[in-house]
Structures are given as C-alpha cells and as structure tokens.
C-alpha cells in the first residue's frame, strides 16, 4: 500500500449539478483522485487501473471556500442548419456563449491518499507505477502540469506522507451521511456512481473501489444468477 501527501494551494471540484454558479465539493472526490494518479504516472486510458482501491483523508480543518467571478464557456450545441453550415455541427461561436459567472474555490487543501492495488488486473499495478514515478521519474512519459481538479489547479507537490504533516481525518463510507462524492463519472452520458461519507478513524470502510457502474451492475447480476441456481 502507498500513502501519499498532496498539497494544492487553490483548486475546485465542480459539483455534478452545478450550472451557472459553479459550486465545489468540499473534499477531493475519489474520481478526481483517480484521475490525478493516472496523470501522475502518465496514463491516458481511464480504464487502465480499474479495481484499484483508494482511501482519502484530509489534514487540518476543512479548506476555506472563496467565491470569484470568472468568464466561463457554456457548451451549447448547434442544431440550426444554417449555423451548422457556417460553423460545423457541435461547434459554436465562443463570443456568443461565454459570460462571467461565479465560481467557488478551495484554498490550502492538504490531502492524503492511500492506494491498494491488490484487486487490480493490470500487469503493472498503479501503486507500482507511482513508486516508479518517485524513484525514477525519467521512466514516466507524462506531459503537462500536474493538477488536482481543474486543469489550472496545479499542485504544490506530492510525496510520501510523514507523521509530521499532521493528523489525518479519513473519509469513511457511510450511506447514512451527507457527504456525497462521485467515484466514477461517464463523460459520454454525464451519469456516474456516488458514495456517501463521514469522517472517522482509518478502517476497512475507508476503501473505495474504482470501477464503472456497468461493471458493478454485471457483478450484481452474476451474483443474483448464482443465488437463483443455488
């Protein structure tokens, strides 16, 4: 298992239902952490390490929320035949659909991520690739800045966790609580899988398995079929 310390001075995790007013999740979602780790090791395939389990913790108090005004681009797809002939299908003039809106930001986020690759099917596990990234970074064919959340939210650094970094408040899976975070988001449909959390000490309930909703559905159907046979 690998335990990492992340420090991000300014970031945002837009809520799935946010529209003009870009609200942010208060804590880094498992789906975002998974994407961050893929970026760290230079992996472009989102399905490369399905089955990995993540545990996420926060150091210190909740990061404060700031509200800013920024220019945002709205994704409006063109359906008018004349406009399509001029701009192309799915393409729209930026000047018509960009306007200033409010957005929430998190500042001074300190998080801890623990990785368990024991249930992965990949030949080289994600935890092993992370270890390679620290020991021999020249072997990692990655590109661009390392960000957490939106592409502009660059991290200050990532390294193995030290006890001097501070006490960890772990996110514990609990369907009765109110902290709801996405675990997987389908970029084609916009649908995904969510989990609810509370804060507590580290336990087996802290682990979140990264898998597609389809994979979970297939597993459930297989188990139901086996029970019917028995």
C-alpha positions as CSV (number, residue, x, y, z in Angstrom):
1,X,0.0,0.0,0.0
2,X,1.1,3.5,-0.8
3,X,0.4,6.6,1.3
4,X,0.8,10.0,-0.4
5,X,0.6,13.6,0.8
6,X,-0.9,16.1,-1.6
7,X,-0.8,19.9,-1.3
8,X,-2.8,22.2,-3.6
9,X,-2.9,25.9,-2.9
10,X,-6.0,26.6,-5.0
11,X,-8.5,24.2,-6.7
12,X,-12.1,23.5,-7.4
13,X,-14.2,20.3,-7.7
14,X,-17.3,21.4,-9.5
15,X,-20.5,19.6,-8.4
16,X,-22.2,17.5,-11.0
17,X,-25.4,19.5,-10.8
18,X,-23.7,22.9,-10.9
19,X,-24.7,25.2,-13.8
20,X,-24.1,28.9,-13.9
21,X,-23.0,29.1,-10.3
22,X,-20.1,26.6,-10.1
23,X,-20.3,25.1,-6.6
24,X,-17.5,22.9,-5.5
25,X,-17.3,19.7,-3.5
26,X,-15.7,20.5,-0.2
27,X,-13.3,17.4,-0.4
28,X,-11.5,15.8,-3.3
29,X,-13.8,13.1,-4.9
30,X,-12.4,9.6,-5.5
31,X,-13.0,10.1,-9.2
32,X,-10.8,13.2,-9.2
33,X,-8.0,11.5,-7.1
34,X,-8.0,8.5,-9.5
35,X,-7.6,10.9,-12.5
36,X,-4.8,12.7,-10.6
37,X,-2.9,9.5,-10.1
38,X,-3.3,8.5,-13.7
39,X,-1.9,11.9,-14.7
40,X,1.0,11.4,-12.2
41,X,2.1,8.2,-13.9
42,X,1.4,9.4,-17.4
43,X,-1.6,7.1,-18.1
44,X,-4.2,8.3,-20.6
45,X,-6.6,5.3,-20.5
46,X,-9.1,5.8,-17.7
47,X,-9.8,2.1,-17.5
48,X,-6.2,1.0,-17.2
49,X,-6.3,0.6,-13.4
50,X,-9.9,-0.3,-12.7
51,X,-10.2,-2.3,-9.5
52,X,-7.8,-0.1,-7.5
53,X,-9.0,0.9,-4.0
54,X,-8.4,4.4,-2.6
55,X,-8.7,5.8,0.8
56,X,-8.8,9.6,1.1
57,X,-8.1,11.8,4.2
58,X,-7.9,15.5,5.0
59,X,-5.2,17.1,7.1
60,X,-6.3,20.0,9.3
61,X,-9.6,21.9,9.1
62,X,-11.8,22.0,6.1
63,X,-10.2,24.2,3.4
64,X,-12.0,27.6,3.2
65,X,-14.2,28.4,0.2
66,X,-13.7,31.5,-1.8
67,X,-16.1,32.9,-4.4
68,X,-14.8,34.6,-7.5
69,X,-16.2,35.9,-10.8
70,X,-14.7,34.3,-13.9
71,X,-15.5,34.0,-17.6
72,X,-16.9,30.6,-18.3
73,X,-17.7,28.9,-21.6
74,X,-21.1,27.3,-21.9
75,X,-21.4,24.1,-24.0
76,X,-24.4,24.8,-26.3
77,X,-24.5,22.5,-29.3
78,X,-25.8,24.0,-32.6
79,X,-28.8,22.4,-34.2
80,X,-29.8,25.2,-36.7
81,X,-28.9,24.0,-40.2
82,X,-27.6,27.4,-41.4
83,X,-25.4,27.8,-38.3
84,X,-24.1,24.2,-38.8
85,X,-23.2,25.0,-42.4
86,X,-21.2,28.0,-41.2
87,X,-19.6,26.7,-38.0
88,X,-19.9,23.0,-38.2
89,X,-22.0,20.6,-36.1
90,X,-21.4,20.9,-32.3
91,X,-19.3,24.0,-32.8
92,X,-20.5,27.4,-31.6
93,X,-19.1,30.9,-31.6
94,X,-17.3,31.4,-28.3
95,X,-18.3,35.1,-28.1
96,X,-22.0,34.2,-28.0
97,X,-21.8,31.7,-25.2
98,X,-19.0,32.9,-22.9
99,X,-20.0,35.1,-20.0
100,X,-18.9,35.9,-16.4
101,X,-20.3,33.7,-13.7
102,X,-19.5,33.0,-10.0
103,X,-17.3,30.0,-9.1
104,X,-16.3,28.5,-5.7
105,X,-12.6,27.8,-5.0
106,X,-10.9,25.8,-2.3
107,X,-7.6,27.1,-0.9
108,X,-4.8,25.5,1.0
109,X,-6.0,21.9,0.5
110,X,-3.9,19.2,2.2
111,X,-5.0,15.7,1.5
112,X,-3.7,12.2,2.0
113,X,-4.3,9.2,-0.4
114,X,-3.7,5.6,0.3
115,X,-3.6,3.2,-2.6
116,X,-4.4,-0.6,-2.5
117,X,-3.7,-2.3,-5.9
118,X,-4.3,-5.9,-4.7
119,X,-7.5,-6.3,-6.7
120,X,-6.2,-4.7,-10.0
121,X,-5.9,-6.8,-13.1
122,X,-3.3,-4.7,-14.8
123,X,0.1,-6.3,-15.3
124,X,1.9,-3.3,-13.6
125,X,-0.2,-2.1,-10.7
126,X,-1.0,1.6,-10.1
127,X,0.9,1.6,-6.8
128,X,3.9,0.2,-8.5
129,X,3.8,2.9,-11.2
130,X,3.5,5.6,-8.5
131,X,6.6,4.1,-6.8
132,X,8.5,4.2,-10.1
133,X,7.4,7.9,-10.6
134,X,9.1,8.8,-7.3
135,X,12.2,6.6,-7.6
136,X,13.0,7.0,-11.3
137,X,10.8,9.8,-12.7
138,X,12.6,9.7,-16.0
139,X,10.8,6.4,-16.8
140,X,7.4,8.2,-16.7
141,X,6.3,9.5,-20.2
142,X,3.9,12.2,-18.8
143,X,3.2,15.6,-20.2
144,X,1.7,18.9,-18.9
145,X,1.4,20.3,-15.4
146,X,0.2,18.1,-12.6
147,X,-3.1,19.4,-11.4
148,X,-5.8,18.3,-8.9
149,X,-9.3,19.1,-10.1
150,X,-9.5,21.5,-13.0
151,X,-6.5,21.8,-15.3
152,X,-5.4,25.1,-13.9
153,X,-5.3,23.9,-10.3
154,X,-1.6,22.9,-10.2
155,X,-0.4,21.1,-7.1
156,X,2.5,22.4,-5.0
157,X,3.8,18.9,-4.6
158,X,3.2,15.2,-4.0
159,X,5.3,12.9,-1.9
160,X,5.1,10.1,0.7
161,X,3.2,11.1,3.8
162,X,5.1,11.9,7.0
163,X,3.7,11.9,10.5
164,X,4.9,15.5,10.9
165,X,2.4,16.5,8.2
166,X,-0.4,16.4,10.7
167,X,-3.3,14.2,11.9
168,X,-5.4,12.7,9.2
169,X,-9.2,12.8,9.2
170,X,-10.3,9.9,7.0
171,X,-13.4,9.8,4.8
172,X,-15.3,6.7,5.8
173,X,-18.0,5.2,3.5
174,X,-21.4,5.6,5.3
175,X,-24.6,5.6,3.2
176,X,-26.5,7.4,6.1
177,X,-24.3,10.5,6.0
178,X,-24.5,13.7,3.9
179,X,-21.0,14.0,2.3
180,X,-21.7,12.8,-1.2
181,X,-18.8,12.4,-3.7
182,X,-18.5,10.9,-7.2
183,X,-16.5,7.7,-7.6
184,X,-16.9,7.4,-11.4
185,X,-18.3,9.8,-14.0
186,X,-19.2,8.7,-17.5
187,X,-18.1,11.5,-19.7
188,X,-20.4,10.4,-22.6
189,X,-23.6,10.3,-20.6
190,X,-22.8,12.5,-17.6
191,X,-24.0,9.8,-15.3
192,X,-21.9,8.2,-12.6
193,X,-21.5,6.4,-9.3
194,X,-21.6,8.3,-6.0
195,X,-20.8,7.3,-2.4
196,X,-21.6,9.0,0.9
197,X,-19.0,9.5,3.6
198,X,-18.4,10.7,7.1
199,X,-15.1,11.5,8.9
200,X,-13.6,8.9,11.2
201,X,-10.5,6.8,12.0
202,X,-9.0,4.6,9.4
203,X,-10.8,1.3,8.9
204,X,-11.8,-1.1,6.1
205,X,-14.8,1.2,5.4
206,X,-12.4,3.9,4.1
207,X,-11.6,2.0,1.0
208,X,-13.4,3.0,-2.2
209,X,-13.1,0.7,-5.3
210,X,-12.8,2.4,-8.6
211,X,-15.0,0.7,-11.1
212,X,-17.5,1.6,-13.8
213,X,-21.2,1.4,-12.9
214,X,-21.6,-1.1,-15.7
215,X,-19.0,-3.4,-14.1
216,X,-20.8,-3.2,-10.8
217,X,-24.2,-4.0,-12.5
218,X,-22.7,-7.0,-14.2
219,X,-21.2,-8.3,-10.9
220,X,-24.6,-7.8,-9.2
221,X,-26.4,-9.7,-11.9
222,X,-23.9,-12.5,-11.8
223,X,-24.3,-12.9,-8.0
224,X,-28.1,-12.9,-8.4
225,X,-27.9,-15.5,-11.1
226,X,-25.7,-17.7,-8.8
227,X,-28.1,-17.3,-5.9
228,X,-31.1,-18.4,-8.1
229,X,-29.2,-21.5,-9.2
230,X,-28.4,-22.4,-5.6
